[in-house]
Amino acid sequence: MDITTVTLNHYIALSVLLFGLGTLGVLVRRNTLLIFMSIELMMNAVNLMLVAFSHYKADLSGQVMVLFIYAVAAGEVAVGLAILIALFRHLKNVDINNFNIMKG
Amino acid sequence: MDWYFWIFAVMALGGGLFTITYKDILPCAMGLLTVFIAMAALYLHLNAPLVAVFQVTIYAGAILVLVLFVVMLLMSPGEKIKKSQVNCSNRFMGAVLTVGLMIFLGIGTKGLSDMIGAKELPEKFGNPGQLGIVLVQKFILHFEVVSVLLLAALVGAIYLAKKRI
């Protein structure tokens, strides 16, 4: 079989790679906004996996699930950025190392 | 049309790599935009035109603009992200954990495509009308719950971003 012929495996591999990039961003970067963007990257990887399975399984439920994920992502971004703005008012920066006010 | 997949896969991976490595934050957001556009193109290839349109309008339109707005609100102009305070061992640990996770995911998804096998796509698969029918016939409860969730998120975001909490 020719390896350049695109199959479901290629989409899975791309999705896993993108998810790994997002995880690396969350673990390595210290700027909270960049961590936020990395989470969006991970969510996109999962969406790609859902749409790919929907296509290869000939089942529309996967695409509908992605539409729900969009709604949840919009709510998540709105609340998350509002929390970030509130934190910035208190601490005057967005470095995640300073967000330890709940440390017991 | 295999070149189509490869072009946009490389575009998505490059954009993602740029997003997590570049040290200034606005170009990082542009890298994220590249990823979103490449994803939309891949959705078109996978018979999901409605999802592709929503990808561009919601992610590249609404979410990214919100993120850019907050970036410009919080970062003073010309400010570079400070050299991160984490040391090299922290970075190394992050890389090791990520590689481990990817190996785990790779093992977990191995053989899934053989399990599914090749299915023949029905006529007009994925056009918006059919998607709407599935949405209101099988997922009507989820649809209503999501609307309540969005309302709660709206109220919560306004409350949190007010002057004093």
Interface residues (C-beta under 8 A of the other chain):
Chain A: T4 T5 V6 T7 L8 N9 H10 Y11 I12 A13 L14 V16 L17 L18 F19 G20 L21 G22 T23 L24 G25 L27 V28 R29 R30 N31 L33 L34 F36 M37 S38 E40 L41 N44 N47 L48 V51 A52 F53 S54 H55 Y56 K57 A58 L60 S61 Q63 V64 V66 L67 F68 Y70 A71 V72 A73 A74 G75 E76 V77 A78 V79 L81 A82 I83 L84 I85 A86 F88 V94 D95 N97
Chain B: D2 F5 W6 A9 A12 L13 G16 L17 T19 I20 I25 C28 A29 L32 V35 F36 M39 L42 Y43 L46 N47 A48 L50 V51 F54 Q55 I58 Y59 A62 I63 L66 V67 V70 V71 L73 L74 I81 K82 S84 Q85 V86 N90 R91 M93 G94 A95 L97 T98 V99 L101 M102 L105 G106 T109 L112 S113 I116 A118 K119 E120 L121 P122 F125 G126 Q130 L131 V134 L135 K138 F139 H142 V146 L149 L150 A152 A153 L154 G156 A157 I158 Y159 L160 A161 I165
